[in-house]
C-alpha cells in the first residue's frame, strides 16, 4: 500500500476518465473493426453539440448486399464491376 497518497474515498468523483474526444475516437476505432474490407478499415462516430452519439458506422457494402457475392479486390479498369469502389459505401 502506498502511504504517500491519501486513500481514495469512494464517494469522490473519479478523475481518470476519458475526455470526450478520446471517447468518440475510441468508438470510431472500435467500429472500424467491423469492416470486412481487406485493405482499408474506416470507422465513424457522429456526435451532436451536447456530446450525444447520433450515429456510428464503418465502411462496407450497402445493406442487403452480400459481402460474399461481390468482389473486394481492385482491378485496373476504373469502371469495372470487379472493382470494389463502385460497391463499397
PyMOL Python script that loads the backbone (N, CA, C, O; Angstrom):
from pymol import cmd

cmd.read_pdbstr("""\
ATOM      1  N   UNK A   1       0.833  -1.178   0.000  1.00  0.00           N
ATOM      2  CA  UNK A   1       0.000   0.000   0.000  1.00  0.00           C
ATOM      3  C   UNK A   1       0.877   1.240   0.000  1.00  0.00           C
ATOM      4  O   UNK A   1       1.830   1.341   0.773  1.00  0.00           O
ATOM      5  N   UNK A   2       0.545   2.189  -0.882  1.00  0.00           N
ATOM      6  CA  UNK A   2       1.300   3.433  -0.987  1.00  0.00           C
ATOM      7  C   UNK A   2       0.801   4.403   0.078  1.00  0.00           C
ATOM      8  O   UNK A   2      -0.333   4.878   0.012  1.00  0.00           O
ATOM      9  N   UNK A   3       1.652   4.693   1.059  1.00  0.00           N
ATOM     10  CA  UNK A   3       1.244   5.572   2.159  1.00  0.00           C
ATOM     11  C   UNK A   3       1.412   7.051   1.814  1.00  0.00           C
ATOM     12  O   UNK A   3       0.922   7.912   2.545  1.00  0.00           O
ATOM     13  N   UNK A   4       2.103   7.360   0.701  1.00  0.00           N
ATOM     14  CA  UNK A   4       2.293   8.765   0.336  1.00  0.00           C
ATOM     15  C   UNK A   4       1.021   9.380  -0.246  1.00  0.00           C
ATOM     16  O   UNK A   4       0.855  10.599  -0.211  1.00  0.00           O
ATOM     17  N   UNK A   5       0.126   8.556  -0.780  1.00  0.00           N
ATOM     18  CA  UNK A   5      -1.132   9.037  -1.341  1.00  0.00           C
ATOM     19  C   UNK A   5      -2.252   8.836  -0.334  1.00  0.00           C
ATOM     20  O   UNK A   5      -2.334   7.780   0.294  1.00  0.00           O
ATOM     21  N   UNK A   6      -3.114   9.831  -0.171  1.00  0.00           N
ATOM     22  CA  UNK A   6      -4.254   9.617   0.734  1.00  0.00           C
ATOM     23  C   UNK A   6      -5.190   8.560   0.136  1.00  0.00           C
ATOM     24  O   UNK A   6      -5.292   8.447  -1.086  1.00  0.00           O
ATOM     25  N   UNK A   7      -5.852   7.809   0.962  1.00  0.00           N
ATOM     26  CA  UNK A   7      -6.753   6.780   0.430  1.00  0.00           C
ATOM     27  C   UNK A   7      -7.887   7.416  -0.369  1.00  0.00           C
ATOM     28  O   UNK A   7      -8.376   8.496  -0.036  1.00  0.00           O
ATOM     29  N   UNK A   8      -8.285   6.730  -1.414  1.00  0.00           N
ATOM     30  CA  UNK A   8      -9.374   7.235  -2.247  1.00  0.00           C
ATOM     31  C   UNK A   8     -10.696   7.042  -1.532  1.00  0.00           C
ATOM     32  O   UNK A   8     -10.999   5.967  -1.015  1.00  0.00           O
ATOM     33  N   UNK A   9     -11.456   8.088  -1.518  1.00  0.00           N
ATOM     34  CA  UNK A   9     -12.788   7.998  -0.925  1.00  0.00           C
ATOM     35  C   UNK A   9     -13.756   7.592  -2.016  1.00  0.00           C
ATOM     36  O   UNK A   9     -13.712   8.154  -3.110  1.00  0.00           O
ATOM     37  N   UNK A  10     -14.613   6.651  -1.758  1.00  0.00           N
ATOM     38  CA  UNK A  10     -15.489   6.093  -2.784  1.00  0.00           C
ATOM     39  C   UNK A  10     -16.676   6.985  -3.131  1.00  0.00           C
ATOM     40  O   UNK A  10     -17.403   6.697  -4.081  1.00  0.00           O
ATOM     41  N   UNK A  11     -16.879   8.041  -2.391  1.00  0.00           N
ATOM     42  CA  UNK A  11     -17.942   8.963  -2.768  1.00  0.00           C
ATOM     43  C   UNK A  11     -17.395  10.172  -3.534  1.00  0.00           C
ATOM     44  O   UNK A  11     -18.147  11.099  -3.835  1.00  0.00           O
ATOM     45  N   UNK A  12     -16.087  10.171  -3.854  1.00  0.00           N
ATOM     46  CA  UNK A  12     -15.488  11.217  -4.678  1.00  0.00           C
ATOM     47  C   UNK A  12     -15.585  10.815  -6.153  1.00  0.00           C
ATOM     48  O   UNK A  12     -15.529   9.632  -6.490  1.00  0.00           O
ATOM     49  N   UNK A  13     -15.729  11.792  -7.000  1.00  0.00           N
ATOM     50  CA  UNK A  13     -15.782  11.543  -8.438  1.00  0.00           C
ATOM     51  C   UNK A  13     -14.416  11.075  -8.924  1.00  0.00           C
ATOM     52  O   UNK A  13     -13.382  11.593  -8.504  1.00  0.00           O
ATOM     53  N   UNK A  14     -14.427  10.072  -9.830  1.00  0.00           N
ATOM     54  CA  UNK A  14     -13.185   9.611 -10.446  1.00  0.00           C
ATOM     55  C   UNK A  14     -12.554  10.725 -11.254  1.00  0.00           C
ATOM     56  O   UNK A  14     -13.250  11.557 -11.836  1.00  0.00           O
ATOM     57  N   UNK A  15     -11.229  10.735 -11.286  1.00  0.00           N
ATOM     58  CA  UNK A  15     -10.517  11.748 -12.051  1.00  0.00           C
ATOM     59  C   UNK A  15      -9.833  11.165 -13.286  1.00  0.00           C
ATOM     60  O   UNK A  15      -9.323  11.928 -14.107  1.00  0.00           O
ATOM     61  N   UNK A  16      -9.803   9.858 -13.447  1.00  0.00           N
ATOM     62  CA  UNK A  16      -9.087   9.201 -14.547  1.00  0.00           C
ATOM     63  C   UNK A  16     -10.044   8.717 -15.635  1.00  0.00           C
ATOM     64  O   UNK A  16      -9.875   7.610 -16.146  1.00  0.00           O
ATOM     65  N   UNK A  17     -11.029   9.509 -15.996  1.00  0.00           N
ATOM     66  CA  UNK A  17     -11.969   9.094 -17.035  1.00  0.00           C
ATOM     67  C   UNK A  17     -11.525   9.675 -18.378  1.00  0.00           C
ATOM     68  O   UNK A  17     -10.728  10.611 -18.426  1.00  0.00           O
ATOM     69  N   UNK A  18     -12.052   9.107 -19.470  1.00  0.00           N
ATOM     70  CA  UNK A  18     -11.716   9.580 -20.812  1.00  0.00           C
ATOM     71  C   UNK A  18     -12.333  10.944 -21.081  1.00  0.00           C
ATOM     72  O   UNK A  18     -13.462  11.223 -20.679  1.00  0.00           O
ATOM     73  N   UNK A  19     -11.573  11.783 -21.765  1.00  0.00           N
ATOM     74  CA  UNK A  19     -12.133  13.035 -22.270  1.00  0.00           C
ATOM     75  C   UNK A  19     -13.087  12.692 -23.423  1.00  0.00           C
ATOM     76  O   UNK A  19     -12.986  11.618 -24.017  1.00  0.00           O
ATOM     77  N   UNK A  20     -14.002  13.599 -23.731  1.00  0.00           N
ATOM     78  CA  UNK A  20     -14.996  13.327 -24.780  1.00  0.00           C
ATOM     79  C   UNK A  20     -14.343  12.970 -26.105  1.00  0.00           C
ATOM     80  O   UNK A  20     -14.737  11.985 -26.729  1.00  0.00           O
ATOM     81  N   UNK A  21     -13.357  13.741 -26.554  1.00  0.00           N
ATOM     82  CA  UNK A  21     -12.733  13.465 -27.853  1.00  0.00           C
ATOM     83  C   UNK A  21     -12.090  12.084 -27.891  1.00  0.00           C
ATOM     84  O   UNK A  21     -12.187  11.384 -28.899  1.00  0.00           O
ATOM     85  N   UNK A  22     -11.441  11.690 -26.812  1.00  0.00           N
ATOM     86  CA  UNK A  22     -10.832  10.358 -26.754  1.00  0.00           C
ATOM     87  C   UNK A  22     -11.902   9.274 -26.792  1.00  0.00           C
ATOM     88  O   UNK A  22     -11.722   8.245 -27.444  1.00  0.00           O
ATOM     89  N   UNK A  23     -13.000   9.495 -26.106  1.00  0.00           N
ATOM     90  CA  UNK A  23     -14.111   8.536 -26.097  1.00  0.00           C
ATOM     91  C   UNK A  23     -14.686   8.353 -27.506  1.00  0.00           C
ATOM     92  O   UNK A  23     -14.908   7.228 -27.951  1.00  0.00           O
ATOM     93  N   UNK A  24     -14.924   9.472 -28.203  1.00  0.00           N
ATOM     94  CA  UNK A  24     -15.513   9.387 -29.538  1.00  0.00           C
ATOM     95  C   UNK A  24     -14.536   8.771 -30.530  1.00  0.00           C
ATOM     96  O   UNK A  24     -14.949   7.993 -31.389  1.00  0.00           O
ATOM     97  N   UNK A  25     -13.260   9.096 -30.434  1.00  0.00           N
ATOM     98  CA  UNK A  25     -12.270   8.486 -31.329  1.00  0.00           C
ATOM     99  C   UNK A  25     -12.141   6.988 -31.072  1.00  0.00           C
ATOM    100  O   UNK A  25     -12.016   6.207 -32.015  1.00  0.00           O
ATOM    101  N   UNK A  26     -12.170   6.587 -29.816  1.00  0.00           N
ATOM    102  CA  UNK A  26     -12.099   5.159 -29.490  1.00  0.00           C
ATOM    103  C   UNK A  26     -13.320   4.428 -30.032  1.00  0.00           C
ATOM    104  O   UNK A  26     -13.206   3.287 -30.480  1.00  0.00           O
ATOM    105  N   UNK A  27     -14.476   5.062 -29.998  1.00  0.00           N
ATOM    106  CA  UNK A  27     -15.690   4.472 -30.554  1.00  0.00           C
ATOM    107  C   UNK A  27     -15.548   4.288 -32.061  1.00  0.00           C
ATOM    108  O   UNK A  27     -15.948   3.252 -32.593  1.00  0.00           O
ATOM    109  N   UNK A  28     -14.988   5.271 -32.757  1.00  0.00           N
ATOM    110  CA  UNK A  28     -14.768   5.174 -34.201  1.00  0.00           C
ATOM    111  C   UNK A  28     -13.760   4.070 -34.532  1.00  0.00           C
ATOM    112  O   UNK A  28     -13.962   3.305 -35.475  1.00  0.00           O
ATOM    113  N   UNK A  29     -12.684   3.991 -33.763  1.00  0.00           N
ATOM    114  CA  UNK A  29     -11.673   2.944 -33.985  1.00  0.00           C
ATOM    115  C   UNK A  29     -12.284   1.561 -33.778  1.00  0.00           C
ATOM    116  O   UNK A  29     -12.025   0.645 -34.559  1.00  0.00           O
ATOM    117  N   UNK A  30     -13.082   1.408 -32.745  1.00  0.00           N
ATOM    118  CA  UNK A  30     -13.719   0.119 -32.477  1.00  0.00           C
ATOM    119  C   UNK A  30     -14.713  -0.243 -33.580  1.00  0.00           C
ATOM    120  O   UNK A  30     -14.773  -1.402 -33.990  1.00  0.00           O
ATOM    121  N   UNK A  31     -15.485   0.714 -34.061  1.00  0.00           N
ATOM    122  CA  UNK A  31     -16.451   0.400 -35.113  1.00  0.00           C
ATOM    123  C   UNK A  31     -15.749   0.047 -36.420  1.00  0.00           C
ATOM    124  O   UNK A  31     -16.289  -0.731 -37.207  1.00  0.00           O
ATOM    125  N   UNK A  32     -14.562   0.597 -36.674  1.00  0.00           N
ATOM    126  CA  UNK A  32     -13.801   0.258 -37.885  1.00  0.00           C
ATOM    127  C   UNK A  32     -13.444  -1.220 -37.917  1.00  0.00           C
ATOM    128  O   UNK A  32     -13.262  -1.785 -38.995  1.00  0.00           O
ATOM    129  N   UNK A  33     -13.344  -1.843 -36.776  1.00  0.00           N
ATOM    130  CA  UNK A  33     -13.008  -3.267 -36.710  1.00  0.00           C
ATOM    131  C   UNK A  33     -14.132  -4.155 -37.255  1.00  0.00           C
ATOM    132  O   UNK A  33     -13.922  -5.353 -37.448  1.00  0.00           O
ATOM    133  N   UNK A  34     -15.323  -3.589 -37.508  1.00  0.00           N
ATOM    134  CA  UNK A  34     -16.426  -4.330 -38.134  1.00  0.00           C
ATOM    135  C   UNK A  34     -16.268  -4.429 -39.650  1.00  0.00           C
ATOM    136  O   UNK A  34     -16.916  -5.263 -40.283  1.00  0.00           O
ATOM    137  N   UNK A  35     -15.408  -3.581 -40.244  1.00  0.00           N
ATOM    138  CA  UNK A  35     -15.230  -3.570 -41.687  1.00  0.00           C
ATOM    139  C   UNK A  35     -14.617  -4.884 -42.157  1.00  0.00           C
ATOM    140  O   UNK A  35     -13.695  -5.412 -41.536  1.00  0.00           O
ATOM    141  N   UNK A  36     -15.146  -5.403 -43.268  1.00  0.00           N
ATOM    142  CA  UNK A  36     -14.610  -6.638 -43.837  1.00  0.00           C
ATOM    143  C   UNK A  36     -13.665  -6.362 -44.992  1.00  0.00           C
ATOM    144  O   UNK A  36     -13.130  -7.297 -45.589  1.00  0.00           O
ATOM    145  N   UNK A  37     -13.453  -5.103 -45.315  1.00  0.00           N
ATOM    146  CA  UNK A  37     -12.537  -4.729 -46.384  1.00  0.00           C
ATOM    147  C   UNK A  37     -11.131  -5.181 -46.007  1.00  0.00           C
ATOM    148  O   UNK A  37     -10.651  -4.839 -44.926  1.00  0.00           O
ATOM    149  N   UNK A  38     -10.454  -5.948 -46.880  1.00  0.00           N
ATOM    150  CA  UNK A  38      -9.129  -6.465 -46.532  1.00  0.00           C
ATOM    151  C   UNK A  38      -8.030  -5.411 -46.537  1.00  0.00           C
ATOM    152  O   UNK A  38      -6.943  -5.664 -46.019  1.00  0.00           O
ATOM    153  N   UNK A  39      -8.282  -4.231 -47.109  1.00  0.00           N
ATOM    154  CA  UNK A  39      -7.247  -3.217 -47.228  1.00  0.00           C
ATOM    155  C   UNK A  39      -7.483  -2.021 -46.306  1.00  0.00           C
ATOM    156  O   UNK A  39      -6.558  -1.567 -45.631  1.00  0.00           O
ATOM    157  N   UNK A  40      -8.699  -1.516 -46.274  1.00  0.00           N
ATOM    158  CA  UNK A  40      -8.978  -0.271 -45.569  1.00  0.00           C
ATOM    159  C   UNK A  40     -10.133  -0.452 -44.596  1.00  0.00           C
ATOM    160  O   UNK A  40     -11.216  -0.887 -44.987  1.00  0.00           O
ATOM    161  N   UNK A  41      -9.909  -0.120 -43.338  1.00  0.00           N
ATOM    162  CA  UNK A  41     -10.962  -0.166 -42.324  1.00  0.00           C
ATOM    163  C   UNK A  41     -11.167   1.250 -41.799  1.00  0.00           C
ATOM    164  O   UNK A  41     -10.243   1.882 -41.287  1.00  0.00           O
ATOM    165  N   UNK A  42     -12.406   1.734 -41.941  1.00  0.00           N
ATOM    166  CA  UNK A  42     -12.729   3.095 -41.533  1.00  0.00           C
ATOM    167  C   UNK A  42     -13.939   3.055 -40.622  1.00  0.00           C
ATOM    168  O   UNK A  42     -14.927   2.384 -40.920  1.00  0.00           O
ATOM    169  N   UNK A  43     -13.865   3.771 -39.514  1.00  0.00           N
ATOM    170  CA  UNK A  43     -14.998   3.884 -38.610  1.00  0.00           C
ATOM    171  C   UNK A  43     -15.359   5.343 -38.409  1.00  0.00           C
ATOM    172  O   UNK A  43     -14.538   6.237 -38.617  1.00  0.00           O
ATOM    173  N   UNK A  44     -16.592   5.568 -38.003  1.00  0.00           N
ATOM    174  CA  UNK A  44     -17.060   6.930 -37.770  1.00  0.00           C
ATOM    175  C   UNK A  44     -17.959   6.970 -36.548  1.00  0.00           C
ATOM    176  O   UNK A  44     -18.677   6.017 -36.248  1.00  0.00           O
ATOM    177  N   UNK A  45     -17.900   8.090 -35.857  1.00  0.00           N
ATOM    178  CA  UNK A  45     -18.779   8.352 -34.721  1.00  0.00           C
ATOM    179  C   UNK A  45     -19.246   9.796 -34.862  1.00  0.00           C
ATOM    180  O   UNK A  45     -18.453  10.728 -34.721  1.00  0.00           O
ATOM    181  N   UNK A  46     -20.530   9.977 -35.141  1.00  0.00           N
ATOM    182  CA  UNK A  46     -21.077  11.325 -35.324  1.00  0.00           C
ATOM    183  C   UNK A  46     -21.738  11.750 -34.025  1.00  0.00           C
ATOM    184  O   UNK A  46     -22.522  11.008 -33.432  1.00  0.00           O
ATOM    185  N   UNK A  47     -21.405  12.966 -33.593  1.00  0.00           N
ATOM    186  CA  UNK A  47     -21.808  13.456 -32.284  1.00  0.00           C
ATOM    187  C   UNK A  47     -22.475  14.818 -32.438  1.00  0.00           C
ATOM    188  O   UNK A  47     -22.065  15.622 -33.276  1.00  0.00           O
ATOM    189  N   UNK A  48     -23.505  15.078 -31.628  1.00  0.00           N
ATOM    190  CA  UNK A  48     -24.128  16.400 -31.671  1.00  0.00           C
ATOM    191  C   UNK A  48     -23.432  17.362 -30.699  1.00  0.00           C
ATOM    192  O   UNK A  48     -22.449  16.994 -30.056  1.00  0.00           O
ATOM    193  N   UNK A  49     -23.937  18.571 -30.598  1.00  0.00           N
ATOM    194  CA  UNK A  49     -23.290  19.591 -29.769  1.00  0.00           C
ATOM    195  C   UNK A  49     -23.410  19.320 -28.277  1.00  0.00           C
ATOM    196  O   UNK A  49     -22.734  19.966 -27.475  1.00  0.00           O
ATOM    197  N   UNK A  50     -24.261  18.373 -27.894  1.00  0.00           N
ATOM    198  CA  UNK A  50     -24.412  18.019 -26.479  1.00  0.00           C
ATOM    199  C   UNK A  50     -23.651  16.740 -26.130  1.00  0.00           C
ATOM    200  O   UNK A  50     -23.936  16.095 -25.121  1.00  0.00           O
ATOM    201  N   UNK A  51     -22.677  16.379 -26.977  1.00  0.00           N
ATOM    202  CA  UNK A  51     -21.847  15.183 -26.786  1.00  0.00           C
ATOM    203  C   UNK A  51     -22.665  13.895 -26.772  1.00  0.00           C
ATOM    204  O   UNK A  51     -22.337  12.949 -26.056  1.00  0.00           O
ATOM    205  N   UNK A  52     -23.724  13.866 -27.563  1.00  0.00           N
ATOM    206  CA  UNK A  52     -24.528  12.651 -27.705  1.00  0.00           C
ATOM    207  C   UNK A  52     -24.191  11.997 -29.034  1.00  0.00           C
ATOM    208  O   UNK A  52     -24.167  12.659 -30.072  1.00  0.00           O
ATOM    209  N   UNK A  53     -23.930  10.692 -29.000  1.00  0.00           N
ATOM    210  CA  UNK A  53     -23.658   9.953 -30.223  1.00  0.00           C
ATOM    211  C   UNK A  53     -24.966   9.835 -30.999  1.00  0.00           C
ATOM    212  O   UNK A  53     -25.964   9.339 -30.478  1.00  0.00           O
ATOM    213  N   UNK A  54     -24.951  10.297 -32.253  1.00  0.00           N
ATOM    214  CA  UNK A  54     -26.157  10.216 -33.076  1.00  0.00           C
ATOM    215  C   UNK A  54     -26.032   9.152 -34.165  1.00  0.00           C
ATOM    216  O   UNK A  54     -27.041   8.718 -34.720  1.00  0.00           O
ATOM    217  N   UNK A  55     -24.803   8.728 -34.476  1.00  0.00           N
ATOM    218  CA  UNK A  55     -24.605   7.669 -35.471  1.00  0.00           C
ATOM    219  C   UNK A  55     -23.212   7.078 -35.318  1.00  0.00           C
ATOM    220  O   UNK A  55     -22.261   7.764 -34.941  1.00  0.00           O
ATOM    221  N   UNK A  56     -23.118   5.794 -35.618  1.00  0.00           N
ATOM    222  CA  UNK A  56     -21.843   5.082 -35.653  1.00  0.00           C
ATOM    223  C   UNK A  56     -21.858   4.247 -36.924  1.00  0.00           C
ATOM    224  O   UNK A  56     -22.890   3.676 -37.278  1.00  0.00           O
ATOM    225  N   UNK A  57     -20.733   4.170 -37.610  1.00  0.00           N
ATOM    226  CA  UNK A  57     -20.704   3.372 -38.828  1.00  0.00           C
ATOM    227  C   UNK A  57     -19.301   2.978 -39.216  1.00  0.00           C
ATOM    228  O   UNK A  57     -18.324   3.363 -38.573  1.00  0.00           O
ATOM    229  N   UNK A  58     -19.219   2.196 -40.290  1.00  0.00           N
ATOM    230  CA  UNK A  58     -17.942   1.745 -40.826  1.00  0.00           C
ATOM    231  C   UNK A  58     -18.113   1.478 -42.307  1.00  0.00           C
ATOM    232  O   UNK A  58     -19.237   1.353 -42.792  1.00  0.00           O
ATOM    233  N   UNK A  59     -16.997   1.389 -43.035  1.00  0.00           N
ATOM    234  CA  UNK A  59     -17.080   1.157 -44.470  1.00  0.00           C
ATOM    235  C   UNK A  59     -17.428  -0.300 -44.767  1.00  0.00           C
ATOM    236  O   UNK A  59     -16.944  -1.228 -44.119  1.00  0.00           O
ATOM    237  N   UNK A  60     -18.274  -0.458 -45.756  1.00  0.00           N
ATOM    238  CA  UNK A  60     -18.691  -1.797 -46.170  1.00  0.00           C
ATOM    239  C   UNK A  60     -19.728  -1.701 -47.257  1.00  0.00           C
ATOM    240  O   UNK A  60     -20.085  -0.613 -47.707  1.00  0.00           O
ATOM    241  N   UNK A  61     -20.210  -2.858 -47.675  1.00  0.00           N
ATOM    242  CA  UNK A  61     -21.240  -2.892 -48.703  1.00  0.00           C
ATOM    243  C   UNK A  61     -22.552  -2.327 -48.171  1.00  0.00           C
ATOM    244  O   UNK A  61     -22.800  -2.375 -46.966  1.00  0.00           O
ATOM    245  N   UNK A  62     -23.394  -1.792 -49.053  1.00  0.00           N
ATOM    246  CA  UNK A  62     -24.706  -1.293 -48.614  1.00  0.00           C
ATOM    247  C   UNK A  62     -25.545  -2.419 -48.016  1.00  0.00           C
ATOM    248  O   UNK A  62     -25.294  -3.597 -48.271  1.00  0.00           O
ATOM    249  N   UNK A  63     -26.529  -2.051 -47.230  1.00  0.00           N
ATOM    250  CA  UNK A  63     -27.429  -3.042 -46.638  1.00  0.00           C
ATOM    251  C   UNK A  63     -28.049  -3.920 -47.718  1.00  0.00           C
ATOM    252  O   UNK A  63     -28.317  -3.467 -48.831  1.00  0.00           O
ATOM    253  N   UNK A  64     -28.266  -5.155 -47.374  1.00  0.00           N
ATOM    254  CA  UNK A  64     -28.892  -6.155 -48.234  1.00  0.00           C
ATOM    255  C   UNK A  64     -28.041  -6.568 -49.422  1.00  0.00           C
ATOM    256  O   UNK A  64     -28.542  -7.264 -50.305  1.00  0.00           O
ATOM    257  N   UNK A  65     -26.788  -6.174 -49.481  1.00  0.00           N
ATOM    258  CA  UNK A  65     -25.851  -6.669 -50.486  1.00  0.00           C
ATOM    259  C   UNK A  65     -24.896  -7.624 -49.776  1.00  0.00           C
ATOM    260  O   UNK A  65     -24.233  -7.257 -48.806  1.00  0.00           O
ATOM    261  N   UNK A  66     -24.841  -8.826 -50.266  1.00  0.00           N
ATOM    262  CA  UNK A  66     -23.985  -9.828 -49.630  1.00  0.00           C
ATOM    263  C   UNK A  66     -22.518  -9.513 -49.881  1.00  0.00           C
ATOM    264  O   UNK A  66     -22.097  -9.352 -51.026  1.00  0.00           O
ATOM    265  N   UNK A  67     -21.750  -9.426 -48.815  1.00  0.00           N
ATOM    266  CA  UNK A  67     -20.321  -9.177 -48.988  1.00  0.00           C
ATOM    267  C   UNK A  67     -19.573 -10.455 -49.360  1.00  0.00           C
ATOM    268  O   UNK A  67     -18.350 -10.438 -49.498  1.00  0.00           O
ATOM    269  N   UNK A  68     -20.297 -11.559 -49.523  1.00  0.00           N
ATOM    270  CA  UNK A  68     -19.690 -12.793 -50.011  1.00  0.00           C
ATOM    271  C   UNK A  68     -19.855 -12.940 -51.525  1.00  0.00           C
ATOM    272  O   UNK A  68     -19.135 -13.722 -52.145  1.00  0.00           O
ATOM    273  N   UNK A  69     -20.788 -12.205 -52.129  1.00  0.00           N
ATOM    274  CA  UNK A  69     -21.078 -12.351 -53.557  1.00  0.00           C
ATOM    275  C   UNK A  69     -20.356 -11.333 -54.434  1.00  0.00           C
ATOM    276  O   UNK A  69     -20.159 -11.582 -55.623  1.00  0.00           O
ATOM    277  N   UNK A  70     -19.964 -10.206 -53.877  1.00  0.00           N
ATOM    278  CA  UNK A  70     -19.338  -9.161 -54.671  1.00  0.00           C
ATOM    279  C   UNK A  70     -17.847  -9.098 -54.371  1.00  0.00           C
ATOM    280  O   UNK A  70     -17.407  -9.545 -53.312  1.00  0.00           O
ATOM    281  N   UNK A  71     -17.061  -8.539 -55.304  1.00  0.00           N
ATOM    282  CA  UNK A  71     -15.595  -8.538 -55.141  1.00  0.00           C
ATOM    283  C   UNK A  71     -15.106  -7.513 -54.123  1.00  0.00           C
ATOM    284  O   UNK A  71     -15.664  -6.424 -53.996  1.00  0.00           O
ATOM    285  N   UNK A  72     -14.057  -7.885 -53.408  1.00  0.00           N
ATOM    286  CA  UNK A  72     -13.384  -6.963 -52.504  1.00  0.00           C
ATOM    287  C   UNK A  72     -12.112  -6.412 -53.130  1.00  0.00           C
ATOM    288  O   UNK A  72     -11.500  -5.491 -52.591  1.00  0.00           O
ATOM    289  N   UNK A  73     -11.715  -6.969 -54.258  1.00  0.00           N
ATOM    290  CA  UNK A  73     -10.446  -6.580 -54.862  1.00  0.00           C
ATOM    291  C   UNK A  73     -10.519  -5.313 -55.683  1.00  0.00           C
ATOM    292  O   UNK A  73     -11.586  -4.730 -55.876  1.00  0.00           O
ATOM    293  N   UNK A  74      -9.358  -4.902 -56.161  1.00  0.00           N
ATOM    294  CA  UNK A  74      -9.232  -3.737 -57.021  1.00  0.00           C
ATOM    295  C   UNK A  74      -8.788  -4.227 -58.391  1.00  0.00           C
ATOM    296  O   UNK A  74      -7.943  -5.116 -58.490  1.00  0.00           O
ATOM    297  N   UNK A  75      -9.345  -3.662 -59.430  1.00  0.00           N
ATOM    298  CA  UNK A  75      -8.896  -4.006 -60.782  1.00  0.00           C
ATOM    299  C   UNK A  75      -8.321  -2.759 -61.436  1.00  0.00           C
ATOM    300  O   UNK A  75      -8.436  -1.659 -60.895  1.00  0.00           O
ATOM    301  N   UNK A  76      -7.707  -2.929 -62.594  1.00  0.00           N
ATOM    302  CA  UNK A  76      -7.112  -1.792 -63.296  1.00  0.00           C
ATOM    303  C   UNK A  76      -8.171  -0.891 -63.928  1.00  0.00           C
ATOM    304  O   UNK A  76      -7.990   0.324 -64.013  1.00  0.00           O
ATOM    305  N   UNK A  77      -9.272  -1.487 -64.370  1.00  0.00           N
ATOM    306  CA  UNK A  77     -10.327  -0.697 -65.017  1.00  0.00           C
ATOM    307  C   UNK A  77     -11.109   0.078 -63.967  1.00  0.00           C
ATOM    308  O   UNK A  77     -11.642  -0.512 -63.027  1.00  0.00           O
ATOM    309  N   UNK A  78     -11.181   1.381 -64.120  1.00  0.00           N
ATOM    310  CA  UNK A  78     -11.818   2.230 -63.104  1.00  0.00           C
ATOM    311  C   UNK A  78     -13.316   1.991 -62.982  1.00  0.00           C
ATOM    312  O   UNK A  78     -13.855   2.133 -61.884  1.00  0.00           O
ATOM    313  N   UNK A  79     -14.007   1.638 -64.049  1.00  0.00           N
ATOM    314  CA  UNK A  79     -15.454   1.434 -64.007  1.00  0.00           C
ATOM    315  C   UNK A  79     -15.830  -0.043 -64.013  1.00  0.00           C
ATOM    316  O   UNK A  79     -16.997  -0.382 -64.211  1.00  0.00           O
ATOM    317  N   UNK A  80     -14.881  -0.902 -63.804  1.00  0.00           N
ATOM    318  CA  UNK A  80     -15.125  -2.341 -63.839  1.00  0.00           C
ATOM    319  C   UNK A  80     -16.043  -2.777 -62.705  1.00  0.00           C
ATOM    320  O   UNK A  80     -15.965  -2.251 -61.595  1.00  0.00           O
ATOM    321  N   UNK A  81     -16.913  -3.740 -62.990  1.00  0.00           N
ATOM    322  CA  UNK A  81     -17.770  -4.313 -61.946  1.00  0.00           C
ATOM    323  C   UNK A  81     -16.962  -5.175 -60.981  1.00  0.00           C
ATOM    324  O   UNK A  81     -17.467  -5.593 -59.939  1.00  0.00           O
ATOM    325  N   UNK A  82     -15.712  -5.436 -61.330  1.00  0.00           N
ATOM    326  CA  UNK A  82     -14.826  -6.194 -60.449  1.00  0.00           C
ATOM    327  C   UNK A  82     -14.078  -5.277 -59.491  1.00  0.00           C
ATOM    328  O   UNK A  82     -13.212  -5.731 -58.742  1.00  0.00           O
ATOM    329  N   UNK A  83     -14.403  -4.012 -59.512  1.00  0.00           N
ATOM    330  CA  UNK A  83     -13.723  -3.016 -58.695  1.00  0.00           C
ATOM    331  C   UNK A  83     -14.571  -2.724 -57.465  1.00  0.00           C
ATOM    332  O   UNK A  83     -15.732  -2.342 -57.608  1.00  0.00           O
ATOM    333  N   UNK A  84     -14.031  -2.891 -56.264  1.00  0.00           N
ATOM    334  CA  UNK A  84     -14.801  -2.727 -55.037  1.00  0.00           C
ATOM    335  C   UNK A  84     -15.324  -1.312 -54.818  1.00  0.00           C
ATOM    336  O   UNK A  84     -16.337  -1.129 -54.142  1.00  0.00           O
ATOM    337  N   UNK A  85     -14.649  -0.305 -55.381  1.00  0.00           N
ATOM    338  CA  UNK A  85     -15.019   1.076 -55.071  1.00  0.00           C
ATOM    339  C   UNK A  85     -16.374   1.504 -55.614  1.00  0.00           C
ATOM    340  O   UNK A  85     -16.950   2.469 -55.111  1.00  0.00           O
ATOM    341  N   UNK A  86     -16.895   0.829 -56.609  1.00  0.00           N
ATOM    342  CA  UNK A  86     -18.237   1.195 -57.076  1.00  0.00           C
ATOM    343  C   UNK A  86     -19.315   0.545 -56.219  1.00  0.00           C
ATOM    344  O   UNK A  86     -20.496   0.859 -56.365  1.00  0.00           O
ATOM    345  N   UNK A  87     -18.917  -0.360 -55.324  1.00  0.00           N
ATOM    346  CA  UNK A  87     -19.881  -1.077 -54.490  1.00  0.00           C
ATOM    347  C   UNK A  87     -19.830  -0.695 -53.022  1.00  0.00           C
ATOM    348  O   UNK A  87     -20.859  -0.710 -52.347  1.00  0.00           O
ATOM    349  N   UNK A  88     -18.654  -0.353 -52.517  1.00  0.00           N
ATOM    350  CA  UNK A  88     -18.471  -0.092 -51.097  1.00  0.00           C
ATOM    351  C   UNK A  88     -18.935   1.315 -50.764  1.00  0.00           C
ATOM    352  O   UNK A  88     -18.588   2.279 -51.446  1.00  0.00           O
ATOM    353  N   UNK A  89     -19.727   1.416 -49.703  1.00  0.00           N
ATOM    354  CA  UNK A  89     -20.205   2.753 -49.303  1.00  0.00           C
ATOM    355  C   UNK A  89     -19.356   3.319 -48.188  1.00  0.00           C
ATOM    356  O   UNK A  89     -19.608   4.432 -47.725  1.00  0.00           O
TER     357      UNK A  89
END
""", "prot")
cmd.dss("prot")
cmd.show_as("cartoon", "prot")
cmd.util.cbc("prot")
cmd.orient("prot")
